[in-house]
């Protein structure tokens, strides 16, 4: 996997396509350690920013046109600022950010933009949020405007929800902005209060394994799961008027009302409710140095995602099972939206070389696919690179 570009490299790529001296901004991808499919329901999540990132370099134009070159796609897109429309194209994420900024009353100049990324597309590491945050920062710099971190994260989410049409929560954009090196980010998705919790690299390494598959049903099934869970929330509100979202439902409350929820709504709600508790229990375990307990919670998270929320797939399950049989593995689970993408694994540092070799061998033997295995650590959030 190529390393992320330094400022001189992104400038060189930019100037091969466009005139001018650009400013460059990078935003990281993320891996969610625990707390999957909870952010849409006012829940808790615990992601980190990874070493893979998207960099956007931009310089102003005199007209009201954005020309954006994707080095990864090897494609130029032209976006008229006065007629921004969804096109079912990778450039929708850029257009969506521009449209949301303009809707906020921030008039943008035209821009030439170059984008380079080493965040795998469709890998569950939030390449979309990295693109949204980096391009938003670039556009804001050209408009001589700024937004605070929370506003920037909210804007990226709006671009994805309202323009692209994906009903994601705010976790991805939030951690892309607020992450810090060496720490995971515990986020309360209702209040947006967050706590940075140290992840001791000397005790556990984070290894991301890309299954190299992404099934096409992902987006439609993601929205279907959200519809099921919101329907369940409405049914639970009728029983418990104090409930605003599933994060307000304890497991005891759920068990008492479960017979009144039809399947698969009952399964979907059970995942969200139990996953929220796993996050909180996991943070307690981390602070107490009980990494084995945290790993067990990661394992339980995968089982819930597989059986209750039903967003895993054969390749993800194979990867997780292969990991759990290896020495030094504390926990393994799918991460991201599901139906393909990546797993996240907590591994004792001394066992990482063996893990890398064996997980690739076992997965290839079972599927015929060669996975991308990436060791990462918690990184800093978005910033300008100079």
HELIX and SHEET records of a PDB file:
HELIX    1   1 UNK A    7  UNK A   15  1                                   9    
HELIX    2   2 UNK A   39  UNK A   41  5                                   3    
HELIX    3   3 UNK A   81  UNK A   83  5                                   3    
HELIX    4   4 UNK A   92  UNK A  103  1                                  12    
HELIX    5   5 UNK A  127  UNK A  142  1                                  16    
HELIX    6   6 UNK A  149  UNK A  158  1                                  10    
HELIX    7   7 UNK A  159  UNK A  164  3                                   6    
HELIX    8   8 UNK A  171  UNK A  178  1                                   8    
HELIX    9   9 UNK A  218  UNK A  239  1                                  22    
HELIX   10  10 UNK A  246  UNK A  248  5                                   3    
HELIX   11  11 UNK A  251  UNK A  257  1                                   7    
HELIX   12  12 UNK A  258  UNK A  260  5                                   3    
HELIX   13  13 UNK A  265  UNK A  287  1                                  23    
HELIX   14  14 UNK A  291  UNK A  307  1                                  17    
HELIX   15  15 UNK A  314  UNK A  324  1                                  11    
HELIX   16  16 UNK A  349  UNK A  351  5                                   3    
HELIX   17  17 UNK A  352  UNK A  367  1                                  16    
SHEET    1   A 6 UNK A  75  UNK A  80  0                                        
SHEET    2   A 6 UNK A  65  UNK A  70 -1                                        
SHEET    3   A 6 UNK A 111  UNK A 117  1                                        
SHEET    4   A 6 UNK A  44  UNK A  60 -1                                        
SHEET    5   A 6 UNK A  23  UNK A  34 -1                                        
SHEET    6   A 6 UNK A 383  UNK A 385 -1                                        
SHEET    1   B 6 UNK A  75  UNK A  80  0                                        
SHEET    2   B 6 UNK A  65  UNK A  70 -1                                        
SHEET    3   B 6 UNK A 111  UNK A 117  1                                        
SHEET    4   B 6 UNK A  44  UNK A  60 -1                                        
SHEET    5   B 6 UNK A 183  UNK A 188 -1                                        
SHEET    6   B 6 UNK A 194  UNK A 198 -1                                        
SHEET    1   C 4 UNK A 329  UNK A 335  0                                        
SHEET    2   C 4 UNK A 340  UNK A 347 -1                                        
SHEET    3   C 4 UNK A 205  UNK A 214 -1                                        
SHEET    4   C 4 UNK A 372  UNK A 376 -1                                        
END                                                                             
